[in-house]
């Protein structure tokens, strides 16, 4: 199902805008990603943490006009906006909810459609292409986001419908799970540090940018700590989709050993991302919701954790 070519509307996320002369400088001290790496042809994943390094939100960020746009779970946008405004009072930057101004489409195996729209998007993840008010960015191999102003969205959707089948959001989320890209949801807010979601492995954490909120904890974990909990991909034989934050259990350990990050249906079963204790994951005796709950099976992620490579970013 996730291997077919399709497009869908990314209705589950909102858009937070930070604009103005100090937008980049202000956010550089707030976010895990390096704003200096952004350009007209480069986007990034990122997160905003508490002082204790716990993720309040995760997002995809790109340059637009006189500032940046960040796409994140819709329910997180209002609390993030309110909290960021507290720190922006002495900054020449304006923070607003621009969700109503933008429509975002997810395209899987849709490069031919992008080309027909004048967007030659490179294959490298996080690359960006722009043309005639459209913004395309590479979310992962064979997957792209297409951003358009809301007043042009119906026209663009008509063009996409002539080129691609319209799919469901579940298909897009399944592709995200298979790409190993976790995401903070309302029920998992302030639960994970970035490395627990493997954010450093997918370019969402910079260890060369200097100070930001929570940086000391995040850096200490990377350089000195042993990561005991991290993101895994799993398969679940069940009919009901587990909610983010649902606990996972190990009868071997006799306790909860992790939480669901996100889940999506396949044609036969359910796939999900979860943060698990590494020791329990290696044991493989994993159950959803209770010690005697449905069993889970580990699946591969498309990348390896590599501390030496990750700290070069």
C-alpha positions in Angstrom: 0.0 0.0 0.0 2.7 2.5 0.9 4.7 1.5 -2.2 2.1 3.0 -4.7 2.2 6.5 -6.1 -0.3 8.8 -4.4 -0.8 12.2 -2.9 -2.8 13.2 0.2 -3.5 16.4 2.2 -1.3 16.7 5.4 -4.3 17.7 7.5 -2.8 16.6 10.8 -0.2 19.4 11.1 -0.3 23.1 11.5 2.2 25.8 10.5 4.0 28.1 12.9 5.7 31.1 11.4 8.5 33.1 12.9 9.3 36.2 10.8 11.4 39.4 11.1 14.9 40.6 11.2 15.8 38.5 14.3 13.9 35.4 13.5 16.9 33.2 12.8 19.0 34.6 15.7 16.1 34.1 18.1 15.3 30.5 17.0 19.0 29.6 17.0 18.9 29.7 20.8 15.6 27.8 21.0 15.9 24.8 18.6 18.0 21.7 18.3 18.7 22.2 14.6 21.1 24.7 13.1 19.4 27.6 11.5 22.6 28.5 9.6 22.2 25.3 7.6 18.8 26.4 6.2 18.7 27.8 2.7 16.4 28.2 -0.3 17.4 24.6 -1.2 17.7 23.1 2.3 15.2 22.3 5.0 15.6 20.4 8.3 13.9 18.4 11.0 14.2 19.8 14.5 12.8 20.0 18.0 12.3 22.4 20.8 13.2 21.2 24.3 12.7 22.1 27.9 15.6 23.0 30.1 15.8 19.3 31.0 16.2 18.3 27.3 12.6 16.9 26.9 11.0 17.6 23.6 8.0 20.0 23.6 7.6 19.7 19.9 9.2 18.3 16.8 8.8 19.8 13.3 10.1 20.3 9.8 11.5 23.8 9.3 12.2 25.8 6.1 12.9 29.3 5.0 10.0 31.4 3.6 9.9 35.1 2.9 11.4 37.1 5.8 11.5 34.1 8.2 10.8 30.4 8.7 7.9 28.1 8.7 7.6 25.1 11.1 5.1 22.2 10.5 4.2 20.3 13.6 1.3 18.4 15.1 -1.6 20.8 15.1 -2.4 20.4 18.8 1.1 21.4 19.7 1.1 24.7 17.8 -0.9 26.8 20.2 1.2 25.9 23.4 4.4 26.3 21.4 3.4 29.6 20.1 2.4 30.9 23.5 5.7 29.7 25.1 7.9 31.0 22.4 6.3 34.4 22.6 7.5 34.7 26.2 11.1 34.6 24.9 10.6 36.7 21.9 9.6 40.0 23.6 13.0 41.6 23.2 13.5 40.2 19.7 12.6 41.8 16.3 10.6 38.7 15.3 6.9 38.0 15.0 5.4 34.6 15.8 2.0 33.7 14.3 -0.1 30.7 13.4 -0.1 30.5 9.6 -1.9 27.2 9.4 -4.9 28.8 7.5 -2.5 30.4 5.0 -0.9 27.1 3.8 -2.0 23.8 2.5 0.5 20.9 2.4 0.3 17.8 0.4 2.3 14.6 0.8 3.5 12.8 -2.3 4.9 9.3 -2.5 6.6 8.3 -5.7 5.4 11.6 -7.1 8.6 13.1 -8.6 7.1 13.0 -12.1 4.2 15.1 -10.9 6.6 17.6 -9.3 8.5 17.8 -12.5 5.3 18.7 -14.4 4.9 21.5 -11.9 8.4 22.9 -12.7 9.9 21.4 -9.5 13.1 19.5 -10.0 13.5 18.2 -6.5 16.9 16.5 -5.7 16.8 13.0 -4.2 18.7 14.0 -1.1 16.6 14.2 2.1 15.7 17.7 3.2 16.4 19.2 -0.2 14.1 22.0 -1.3 12.9 23.1 -4.8 10.7 26.2 -5.5 8.8 27.4 -8.5 5.9 29.8 -9.0 4.9 30.0 -5.4 5.2 26.3 -4.8 7.7 24.7 -2.3 8.6 21.1 -2.5 10.9 19.4 0.0 12.3 15.8 0.2 10.9 14.2 3.4 12.7 10.9 2.8 13.5 8.7 -0.3 10.6 8.7 -2.7 8.5 11.0 -0.4 8.0 14.7 -0.8 6.0 17.5 0.8 4.4 20.1 -1.5 3.5 23.5 0.2 1.2 26.0 -1.4 -0.6 29.1 -0.4 -4.2 28.3 0.6 -5.8 30.4 -2.2 -4.0 28.3 -4.8 -4.6 24.9 -3.1 -7.7 23.9 -5.0 -6.1 24.5 -8.4 -3.0 22.6 -7.3 -5.1 19.7 -6.0 -6.8 19.5 -9.3 -3.5 19.2 -11.1 -2.3 16.6 -8.7 -5.5 14.6 -9.1 -4.9 14.4 -12.8 -1.4 12.9 -12.2 -1.7 10.8 -9.0 -4.2 8.8 -7.1 -5.5 10.5 -4.0 -4.6 8.4 -1.0 -5.3 8.6 2.7 -3.2 10.2 5.5 -2.6 6.8 6.9 -0.6 5.9 3.8 1.6 8.9 4.4 2.1 8.2 8.0 3.0 4.6 7.2 5.8 5.9 4.9 7.0 8.1 7.7 7.1 5.1 10.0 9.1 3.1 7.5 11.5 6.1 7.1 12.1 5.9 10.9 11.1 9.5 11.5 9.4 9.9 14.9 7.2 12.8 15.9 6.1 14.4 19.2 2.4 14.2 19.7 0.3 15.9 22.4 0.3 12.8 24.6 4.1 12.4 24.3 5.0 16.0 24.9 8.0 16.4 27.2 8.4 12.6 27.4 11.4 12.1 25.1 14.8 13.6 24.7 15.8 14.0 21.0 18.1 10.9 20.9 15.2 8.7 22.1 13.4 9.6 18.8 16.7 9.1 16.8 16.4 12.7 15.8 20.2 13.1 15.7 20.3 10.3 13.1 17.9 12.0 10.7 19.6 15.5 10.8 17.4 17.1 13.4 20.1 17.9 16.0 23.3 19.9 15.5 26.2 19.4 18.0 28.2 22.3 16.5 25.7 25.2 16.8 26.3 26.2 20.4 23.8 26.9 23.1 20.0 26.4 22.9 17.4 25.5 25.5 18.1 21.9 26.7 21.4 21.8 24.9 23.5 20.7 27.9 21.4 17.6 28.5 21.2 16.7 24.8 25.0 17.1 24.3 25.9 15.2 27.5 23.8 12.3 26.3 25.6 12.3 22.9 29.1 12.6 24.2 29.1 11.0 27.7 25.9 9.0 28.1 24.9 5.6 27.1 21.5 5.8 25.3 19.3 3.2 27.1 16.1 4.1 25.2 15.7 4.8 21.5 13.4 4.5 18.6 12.5 1.2 17.1 10.1 0.1 14.3 7.7 -2.7 15.1 4.9 -4.8 13.6 1.7 -5.4 15.6 -0.9 -8.1 14.9 -4.0 -6.3 16.0 -7.1 -4.6 14.7 -7.1 -1.4 16.8 -4.6 1.3 16.1 -2.6 2.1 19.3 -2.5 5.8 20.4 0.8 7.6 20.9 1.9 7.2 24.5 0.5 3.7 24.8 2.9 1.7 27.0 4.7 -1.4 25.9 5.6 -4.2 28.3 8.1 -7.0 28.6 7.2 -10.1 30.6 10.9 -10.8 30.8 11.4 -7.5 32.7 8.0 -7.6 34.3 7.3 -3.9 33.6 6.7 -1.2 31.1 9.7 -0.7 28.8 8.5 1.9 26.4 5.8 4.0 24.6 4.3 4.1 21.2 5.4 7.2 19.2 3.0 6.8 16.2 1.3 4.0 14.3 -0.4 3.3 11.0 -2.2 0.4 9.3 -0.8 -1.7 6.5 -3.0 -4.0 4.3 -2.3 -6.9 6.7 -1.4 -5.5 10.1 -0.1 -2.4 11.9 3.4 -0.9 11.9 4.5 1.5 14.6 7.4 3.5 16.0 8.1 3.1 19.7 10.7 4.3 22.1 12.0 1.2 23.9 14.6 0.2 26.4 17.4 -1.2 24.3 17.9 -4.2 26.5 14.2 -5.1 26.3 14.2 -4.6 22.5 17.1 -7.0 22.1 15.2 -9.6 24.2 12.3 -9.3 21.8 9.6 -10.3 24.2 7.4 -7.2 23.6 3.7 -6.7 24.2 1.3 -3.8 23.8 -0.7 -2.3 26.6 -0.1 -5.0 29.2 2.2 -7.9 30.1 -0.2 -10.2 28.4 -1.1 -7.8 25.5 -0.7 -8.4 21.8 2.8 -9.3 20.7 5.1 -7.1 18.7 7.9 -8.0 16.3 10.9 -5.8 15.6 11.4 -4.5 12.0 14.4 -2.8 10.4 15.0 0.9 10.3 16.5 2.4 7.1 19.5 3.9 9.0 22.1 3.1 11.6 23.0 5.1 14.7 26.5 6.4 14.3 27.7 8.8 17.0 30.9 9.9 15.2 28.9 10.8 12.1 26.1 12.5 14.1 28.4 14.8 16.1 29.8 16.2 12.8 26.6 18.0 12.0 
